[in-house]
């Protein structure tokens, strides 16, 4: 499990994908989310603007990220 430290109140799913090098630009987030199963707290998520808060767990491919 990798930990992502928040600098503000939240981070969006699109920003997380970019931060973790799954995408290069924000515009690629929609395509990535339509092709890959991304789980936020064990629920399938396809909204790139989904706000992620402290203690959220995100599963992308075989990696798990925890927002701290």
C-alpha positions, 0 to 999 in steps of 0.5 A: 500500500502506498500513501498519498499525503494531502496538501489540502482538504482533498485531491481529485481522482484525476489529480491522483492518476496524474500524480501516480503516473497513470496518465500524463494530462488531465484529459486522459483521465476520462479515457483511463477510467473508462478502460480500467477498473478503479475502486474507491473504498471498494466501489467502482468509480469513473468520475475523474472529479471524484474528491478523495479525502483522508483515509480513502482507499483507492485501488488502481490495477494491482496497486492500493493507495491510501490518502493520508 
